[in-house]
């Protein structure tokens, strides 16, 4: 067999092939073959990853070829990835890096109309996922169209649970680093960071600290569920804090000082808050000075920008995990319209609505939704508010078929926006 022998800093010793001047042609052919193989492998794997390798090793003894993927090439890869992932779907670009997929799938031989949003932050680094409330305060509701237009969002879906009568969110909500409302039943929430997402059953550690004492606060900006709870309301709640429980008081804090005590609904200072509790639980602080609230998330999500709560889990750490009983959500376990959010190993966000309560689309159970979210690549996913609240809006119109024409008024939404 002919051989090729190359030495550094020496004249090459060659056999027949070298002497015939064919070595360079052979090397070139080998490199071309490597590119073809690598390209084929990339094509095979396109359904699983849209983040192509930044380096292509051709041969460790020859060279490492660096490749720079252009924005257009990233877009092309994203196009191919979505087409392969959602066969038969109607695919629309709502913005660079934002695909809307409309597709019908069958579950137990029954049709379900799905609208799916998938984002690619490699294609468009300016995209951001943010929650939003209907108005200026928490006790307001609005149609999804109005919330979308108010925030100039690319696409929006309904968000977490809320009190139907008032619009008050029933779960943990943070926007731009500020806690808007506290958790309910330690339900699952998604934390949004600058360059990643996390999902966990979330809670708050809230402490009222004074110059002499420390008191544990049970929740912030939530309707009262137990008379024994100590609650805090700030100006996001609205103009007035609700009446305290029987035998309780409202302690009005402006700046860092107590400025009043009331047994009836009281105005909330713009630069302060109101503590609502049974008097026996907060008597010891009534003469204290320099009050402040210390709020931490559990888990301690350092650097988190936004938090959206929902429930139950659908996918946890890559596995189907539907914990409706643990999150006190058995009442929603039937076949219903659904809204859900999750993310993939490639950091793509997937938002989905499933229409229901009509013959052409019967809705999904939580387990069916979980299986589908895993099928389309989510490594973590959670259910959002659904039923009559399920609605998706983008490109100037409602994109799904809500149970009520135009969608019902909702408390909060999840947007895809350009930052």
N, C-alpha and C positions, 0 to 999 in steps of 0.2 A: 504494500500500500504506500502511495506517495504521502509524504509528511511535510508539514510546515513548521519551521523552527525559527523563532525570532528572539534575538537578544537585545537588551538595552545597551547602548553605547558600543555597538559592535556591528560589523558588516553581517547581514543576514546570511545564514547558511541554508541553502534551499535544495530541494530535490526536484524531481521532474516538473511538477506544477509551477514552482517558482521560476525555474529556468525558462519555462514557456511563457512567463509574464502573465500568468492567469491568477495569481494569488489575490490581487486586488479585486478582480472580478468576482472571485469566490467570496471574499469578505463582504463585498457589496451585496451579493445575493443573500448571504446569511442575514445581514442586517434587514434587508427587505422582507425576508421570510418572518423574522422576529416581529416586525411591525404588523404584518398580516395576521400573525397568530394573536398578538396582543389586541389588535383591533377586533378580531373575531370574539375573543374572550370578553372584551368590553361590551360588545353588542349583546352577547349572551346574558351579561349581568346587568344590563341597562334597567331592567325592571326592578332591581333591588337597590340601585344607588345612582344618584345623579351627580356625584362628586368624583369626577375622574381623577386618577392619580396625577400629581404634579410632576412626577419623574417616571420615566420609562426605562428600566434597566434592560439593555440589549444583551450585554455580556460583561460580566464583572471583570474579565481580563482584557476587554477591549475598550469600553467606554460606558458612561451613563449619560443618556441623552435627556436634557431638560426640555420640557414643553410648557409653554404658556397658553392656557386656555382662554380664548377671547370671550367677551360677553356674548357675542353672537353664537359661538360654539356652545357655551353653557345653555343658551336658550334652545338651541337645536337639540341638545341632549335632554333637556327638560321636556320638549315637545315629544320626543320619541318615548321617553319614560312614561309619560301620561297616556299616550296612545296604547302602549303595550299593557299598562296597568289596568285600564278601564276599557276593555274591548266592547265595541258597540255603543259607547257613550257619545253624546253630543258635547264637544269640547269647545269652550270659548275662553279667549284671553280677556280678563277684566282689567288687567294691568300687567306690565312686565313682571313675570314671576308669580302671577296669580291666575290660576286656572279654575274655571267653573266647569264641572262635569255633570251633565244631566243623563241619568241612566235608569232603566227599569230592571230590577232584579226580582227573582222569584224565591220566596221563602215558604217551604211546605206547599209548593205549587201555587202560591197566591202572590199576586203582583204587588210590588212596592216601588213607588216613584222616589228616587233619591236625587238630591242635589248636593254636590260635594264641592268644597273649595279646598284646593291644595296650593300651598305657597312654596316657593323655593328662594331662600334668602341668599343663596350663592348667585342666582340670576339677578336678584334685585336686593342689595343690602339695605336699601332705604325703607323696606317694608317693616311694619311694626304691628303687633297684636295688642290691642288695648281695650279694656272695658269702658263703659260709659253709662251714665244715668240719664233718665228721661228729661230731667229739668235741672234747676239750680240746687234743689234739695232732694232728700231721699223719698219723701212722701208725695211723689208725683208719678204720673204715668203718661205715656205718649205712644203713638203709632211708630213702628220701626222706620218708616220713611222719614218721619220728622227727626228721629234720633240720628239717622244716617246723614241727613242733609245738614243738621246742626254741626256735626263733627267732620263734614266733608270726607266721609269714609268711602273706600273703594267698594266694600261689601260688608254687610252686617247681618248678624243673627241674634235672636233673643238670647239673653244670658241666664243668670241664676234665678232661683226661686224668689218669690216676693209675696207680700200680703196683698191679696186681691183687692180689698176695700180701699187701701191707701197707696199701695205701690212700694211700701218699705221693703228693701231687700231682706230676705231671710237667709243670710249666710255671709261669709267673710268676703269683703270687697275692699281692695286697695287700688287707688289710681294715683300714679305719679308719686308713690312713696307715702301717701297719706291714707290712713285707715278710714274708710267711709262707714262700714258697718262690720260688726263682729260676727263670729261663727255661730252656727246652729248644729248641735249634736255632733260636733267634731267631724263634720262631713269633709269629703275630699275637695281639694282646691288645686288649681294650677298656678304656680308662681312663674312670672315672666321676668327674665333677666335681660341684660344687654345682648347676650349671645347664646342663651340657652333657655330651656324650660325645665321645671321640676313639678312633680305631682305628689301629693301626700295628703293624708287626713290632717287637717290644719286646725290650730287653735291659737288663742292669744293669751299671753301672760301680761295682765294689766295691773299695775300697782299705782295707788295714790300715795305719794310721798309728801310729808310735811317736815317741818323742822324738828318734830319730836316723834312722829308716828308713821306707820306704813299700813295701808289697808288694801286688801285684794279686791279688785273690781271684777264683777262677773261678766260684764259685757258692755259694749259701746254701740249706741244708735240702733238698738233692737227693741221691739215691743216686749213688754214685761210678760214673762211666763210664770215666774214664781215670786211670791211676795217677799221671800227672804233674800232675793238677789239685790246686789248693789249695782246700779246701772249708771252710765254716764251718757249725757247727750250734749253734742256740740252743735254749732250752727248749720252743719250739713243736715241735721234732722229737720230743721225748719225754724220758725220763729219762736215756738213755745215748746217747752218740755212737758210731757204728759203728767197728769196728777200722780203723786206718789201712792204707794200701797197704803192700806188702812194702818194707821199708827205711824206713818212715815212722813218724811219731809223732803223738800227739795233744797239743796244747798247750792247757792248761786256763787260761782267763782269767776271773777273778772280779773284778767291778768293772772296774778298768782295769789290773789287774796279773796277771802270770803266777803261778799258784799250784801248778802241777804239770805234769809231762810223763809220758805213758804210751804204751806200745806195744800196749795192749789196750783194748777198749771202756771208756770212762770216763764217769762221771756228769757231766751238764751243769749248771753252776751256774744257779740261778734268776736271778741278777743278772749273768750273764756269757755266755760262749760257749766253744766248743771249736774249735780250728783243726786240720784233718786234712790232712797233707801229707807228702811225702818229706822226710826230715830235711834234705837238702842245700838244699832250697828255702827253709827258714825258719830255718836256723841263725843267721843274722845278727841275728835279733830276740830270741833266747832270753835275752839279758841286758838287753834294753831295758825301759824303764818307761813307764807311761802309754799303754797300747794302746787304740786305739779304731777302730771301723769307720765308714767314710764310704761311704754307699750313695746312688747317683743312678740314676734311670731314663733309658733311652735309647729314644725321645726324652725330653728332660727335661720331664716333665709336671708343671710347677709347680702345686701346689694339688690334685693328684689325691687322691681319697679311697680309691677301691677300684680294683683291676685284676683282670680275669678273662682268662685266656689260653685259646686254643683252637687252631683251625687245620684246614684252610687258610682263607684269605680266600674269601669268596663274592662280595661286592660291595666295590669299592674306588672311592671318589670318584664314585659314581653309575654305574659300569660293572661288568659281570660280570668277575670276576677270580678264577680258581680256580688257585692256585699250590701244588698238592699236592706236586709234585716238589721244589720249592725248600724246602718245610717238612718234607720227609722223611715224607710221609704218603700215599704211593702205595698202601700196604697197605689203606687204607680207601676206595679210590676206587670200589668196586662199588656195587651197589644194596643199601641197608641201611636200618634204622631210623635216623632222624636227629634231632639237636637243634641248633638254631641261634639266634643272637641278632643283632639289628641295630637300626638306628635310622633315622628318616625325617628329611627336611628340616625338619619341624615339631617335631622333638625327641621324637617318640613312640618308645617302645621296642617292638619286636616280638620275641617269643620264640615259637619254633615247634617242635613235635615232629611227626615223620612216622612212623607205625607201619609195620612191615615184617615180612617172613618169615611171611606168612600169605596165603591166597588172596584175602581181602577187602581186603588192603592190602600191596602188594608192596615198599614202601620207595622211596627215591629215590637216584639218583646225585648226586654233588656238583654236577654241572652242572645237573641238573634243579632241585635245591634253590636254586642260585644264580639261575636264571631266575625261579623263583617269588618269591624274596625281592625281586628287582628289580621284578617285576610288582606286588607289594603295597606298593611305595614305599620300600624301604630304600635309603639312599645309601651306607651302609657296613654290612657284615654278615660274620659269620664262623661257621664250623662249630664246634660244641662236641663233646664226647665223644658217641658214638652207639652203634649196635648194641644189645647187651643192656643198656647203661646208660641208654638213652633212656627217660625217665619224666617225667611231669608230675603234680603233686599240688596240690590246692586244694579249698576248700569241703568239707573232711573226707573226700575220697576221691581215688583215682587217676583222672585225667581222660582218659588215653589207654589204649592196650592194649599194655603192654610185652611184650617177647619172653618174659619170665618173669613168672608171676603175682605181682603185688605189687611187681615190680621187683627187681633185684639190689641188694645193698649197694653204696653208692658212697662216694667220698672227700669230695666237695665239691658244693655246689649253688649255684644262682643264685636269689635270692628277689626277689619284689616285696613290700615291706613299707610300713607307715605309720611315718614317723619322728616 
